[in-house]
Amino acid sequence: MYIKAILIKPNFIPKIIEIEDDLRTYQKLVDGYIEPIHIGRELTALVNEEGRLLGMTPNFSIGYTTIVGPAVIVRDRGDVTYESLTDEQITEVMEIYSEGRL
């Protein structure tokens, strides 16, 4: 199944992507093993769990936590799969990012 997500790479504008909802795809996009980080209402950032150890480039901050390396923003309802972001969630993430709050 394909889902709509947002890919945020360091020093690049966030990009809306359509990807297959599977582990290999997520690992390829973040260049390694994934770690989910809850960032808001039904929103999760999938990041490289070893990003800091690998010296990946800082990307954005959530509160006091700096995310390094690429991140994939997906909709998470708390089960074992991820879902497409809604149009409202895409707009929200893009606005928050452009305002520097993400």
Backbone bond lengths (Angstrom), bond angles and torsions (degrees), N, CA, C in turn:
res aa  C-N    CA-C-N  psi(-1)  N-CA   C-N-CA  omega(-1)  CA-C   N-CA-C  phi
1 M - - - 1.444 - - 1.531 108.87 -
2 Y 1.312 115.89 138.45 1.457 121.47 178.61 1.515 110.32 -98.45
3 I 1.339 115.16 143.68 1.458 120.29 178.92 1.523 109.95 -131.10
4 K 1.325 115.34 158.63 1.453 122.14 176.84 1.524 108.19 -95.12
5 A 1.335 115.76 128.98 1.467 121.86 -177.16 1.520 108.43 -140.19
6 I 1.332 116.31 177.09 1.458 121.54 175.54 1.518 107.74 -121.13
7 L 1.326 115.40 128.29 1.460 122.15 176.31 1.521 108.05 -101.03
8 I 1.336 115.91 123.69 1.463 121.11 177.90 1.529 107.56 -119.09
9 K 1.341 115.04 111.73 1.456 121.07 176.31 1.523 108.64 -104.54
10 P 1.330 117.58 147.00 1.462 120.00 178.29 1.533 110.78 -55.09
11 N 1.333 115.15 134.15 1.466 123.09 176.42 1.524 114.39 67.66
12 F 1.325 118.21 17.17 1.460 122.55 176.39 1.522 109.49 -127.09
13 I 1.320 116.51 156.11 1.464 122.04 175.59 1.529 107.87 -72.88
14 P 1.340 118.42 137.59 1.466 120.52 178.21 1.529 110.68 -56.05
15 K 1.324 114.90 146.32 1.456 120.98 -175.03 1.526 109.73 -128.39
16 I 1.328 116.35 131.55 1.465 121.12 175.25 1.520 107.27 -79.57
17 I 1.332 115.73 127.22 1.458 120.55 -177.59 1.523 109.98 -129.26
18 E 1.314 115.62 157.61 1.457 121.41 172.27 1.518 106.39 -115.77
19 I 1.321 115.84 120.28 1.459 120.96 -172.87 1.524 110.99 -133.35
20 E 1.314 114.23 161.04 1.456 119.28 174.56 1.531 108.81 -76.44
21 D 1.324 116.03 137.31 1.466 121.34 -179.88 1.528 109.17 -83.54
22 D 1.334 115.05 79.16 1.463 118.54 174.70 1.526 110.23 -148.97
23 L 1.304 115.20 158.75 1.459 122.70 -173.93 1.525 112.46 -57.76
24 R 1.314 117.72 -44.74 1.471 120.46 -178.66 1.529 112.29 -59.50
25 T 1.309 116.44 -41.48 1.467 120.48 179.28 1.513 110.22 -61.86
26 Y 1.328 117.16 -46.90 1.467 120.83 -179.89 1.531 110.68 -62.52
27 Q 1.329 116.43 -43.98 1.468 120.03 179.88 1.527 111.47 -62.30
28 K 1.305 116.79 -39.15 1.466 120.52 178.61 1.532 110.63 -64.48
29 L 1.323 116.79 -41.84 1.465 120.74 -177.78 1.528 113.11 -68.39
30 V 1.351 117.68 -31.80 1.470 119.95 -179.38 1.528 112.37 -102.35
31 D 1.307 116.65 6.09 1.470 122.53 177.05 1.525 113.13 61.84
32 G 1.322 117.76 40.92 1.459 120.43 176.79 1.512 112.62 156.27
33 Y 1.321 115.20 -162.97 1.467 121.26 179.21 1.521 109.89 -64.97
34 I 1.341 116.30 141.58 1.462 119.10 -177.19 1.523 112.35 -92.62
35 E 1.309 113.63 149.54 1.460 122.62 172.14 1.520 106.66 -131.12
36 P 1.343 117.84 121.29 1.464 119.67 177.69 1.532 110.77 -81.91
37 I 1.323 115.95 134.92 1.469 121.57 176.57 1.516 108.04 -126.33
38 H 1.317 116.20 118.03 1.470 121.44 179.32 1.530 108.54 -67.77
39 I 1.327 116.23 125.47 1.470 119.17 -178.40 1.519 113.81 -119.46
40 G 1.304 118.07 -2.79 1.460 119.74 179.11 1.508 110.65 169.51
41 R 1.297 114.23 -173.96 1.459 121.80 -178.56 1.530 110.19 -54.92
42 E 1.317 116.58 107.59 1.461 125.18 179.98 1.531 113.42 58.93
43 L 1.325 118.05 20.48 1.461 121.52 178.80 1.525 110.43 -114.88
44 T 1.325 115.12 133.18 1.458 121.33 178.54 1.521 109.05 -132.00
45 A 1.330 115.86 137.85 1.463 121.59 173.01 1.524 107.30 -99.55
46 L 1.312 116.63 123.87 1.455 121.23 174.56 1.520 106.41 -94.60
47 V 1.326 116.12 121.89 1.465 121.72 -175.73 1.523 109.44 -130.17
48 N 1.316 116.15 170.13 1.460 122.05 176.82 1.532 107.87 -76.18
49 E 1.332 116.73 119.94 1.461 120.21 -176.25 1.531 112.77 -66.25
50 E 1.318 117.83 -19.75 1.468 121.46 179.23 1.530 111.59 -107.52
51 G 1.324 117.14 15.23 1.456 121.92 -174.84 1.520 114.58 -52.91
52 R 1.316 116.66 -43.90 1.469 120.38 179.59 1.532 111.18 -67.08
53 L 1.324 116.42 -44.39 1.468 120.74 179.71 1.520 111.59 -62.51
54 L 1.329 116.51 -32.42 1.458 121.59 -179.24 1.531 112.33 -84.63
55 G 1.333 116.75 -4.62 1.459 120.77 179.58 1.520 113.94 71.77
56 M 1.325 116.41 32.85 1.462 119.63 179.90 1.534 110.59 -66.16
57 T 1.315 115.72 154.59 1.457 123.68 -177.81 1.525 110.90 -66.84
58 P 1.342 118.81 134.99 1.463 121.12 174.49 1.533 110.55 -56.79
59 N 1.323 115.58 142.84 1.457 120.85 -175.73 1.528 111.30 -115.23
60 F 1.344 117.16 -66.88 1.461 121.73 179.08 1.526 108.13 -154.50
61 S 1.329 115.90 167.90 1.464 120.44 -179.20 1.514 110.91 -114.12
62 I 1.324 114.33 146.16 1.455 122.41 172.15 1.517 104.89 -124.83
63 G 1.322 116.56 107.58 1.457 119.76 -174.13 1.514 109.31 61.86
64 Y 1.338 116.17 -122.74 1.459 120.90 179.96 1.529 112.71 -97.14
65 T 1.331 117.25 6.43 1.455 121.59 -178.26 1.527 110.63 -103.41
66 T 1.315 116.78 127.72 1.457 121.50 175.79 1.518 108.96 -97.02
67 I 1.316 115.46 124.13 1.462 121.76 176.76 1.525 107.53 -85.40
68 V 1.321 116.63 132.87 1.462 120.87 178.97 1.528 109.37 -114.35
69 G 1.317 115.63 152.24 1.459 120.45 179.66 1.509 112.01 72.03
70 P 1.328 116.54 -177.23 1.461 120.63 -179.01 1.527 111.51 -67.57
71 A 1.342 114.92 150.91 1.460 121.41 177.63 1.523 109.03 -134.60
72 V 1.313 115.96 142.52 1.457 122.14 176.22 1.531 107.03 -114.51
73 I 1.331 115.68 120.24 1.464 120.54 179.97 1.518 108.58 -93.87
74 V 1.339 116.53 123.53 1.456 122.69 -178.18 1.529 109.64 -131.24
75 R 1.318 114.84 166.60 1.468 121.01 174.71 1.524 107.64 -88.92
76 D 1.318 116.30 132.57 1.460 122.12 -176.66 1.517 108.60 -130.30
77 R 1.305 115.71 119.07 1.466 120.17 179.18 1.531 112.35 -103.04
78 G 1.332 115.94 10.96 1.458 119.23 174.79 1.510 115.65 94.46
79 D 1.335 118.76 0.57 1.464 118.43 175.93 1.528 108.56 -100.03
80 V 1.300 117.74 -157.99 1.463 119.73 -172.98 1.529 114.68 -90.80
81 T 1.312 117.87 -1.89 1.455 120.44 179.45 1.526 109.77 -121.39
82 Y 1.312 114.95 163.23 1.457 120.88 176.37 1.517 108.54 -108.41
83 E 1.336 115.41 160.02 1.454 120.98 -177.01 1.515 110.40 -126.37
84 S 1.337 115.04 167.38 1.453 121.03 175.54 1.513 110.36 -62.98
85 L 1.320 114.85 141.85 1.462 119.69 171.34 1.516 108.19 -68.18
86 T 1.324 116.36 144.70 1.458 119.62 173.54 1.523 108.53 -77.54
87 D 1.325 116.71 164.07 1.467 120.19 177.37 1.524 110.50 -59.27
88 E 1.332 116.78 -37.14 1.461 121.02 178.99 1.528 111.13 -65.36
89 Q 1.336 116.86 -41.09 1.467 120.51 178.83 1.532 111.03 -66.49
90 I 1.316 117.14 -39.34 1.460 120.88 177.88 1.523 109.47 -61.16
91 T 1.324 116.70 -47.70 1.467 121.30 178.93 1.519 110.39 -60.30
92 E 1.334 116.92 -44.73 1.465 121.80 -179.71 1.526 111.73 -60.49
93 V 1.336 117.30 -48.38 1.462 121.00 -179.09 1.525 110.77 -63.33
94 M 1.324 116.96 -44.07 1.468 120.33 -179.49 1.534 111.18 -63.61
95 E 1.327 117.69 -40.46 1.467 121.09 178.66 1.523 110.95 -66.72
96 I 1.328 116.49 -45.74 1.467 120.70 179.66 1.525 110.02 -60.97
97 Y 1.330 116.99 -42.13 1.463 120.60 179.98 1.528 110.83 -64.83
98 S 1.336 116.59 -45.24 1.469 119.95 -177.75 1.527 112.23 -66.15
99 E 1.329 116.81 -26.44 1.467 121.41 178.46 1.521 111.65 -85.63
100 G 1.324 117.11 -3.74 1.459 120.96 178.96 1.523 113.73 79.73
101 R 1.335 117.09 16.02 1.460 120.06 178.79 1.508 112.51 -92.95
102 L 1.322 117.12 2.52 1.458 122.22 177.06 1.504 107.64 -135.32
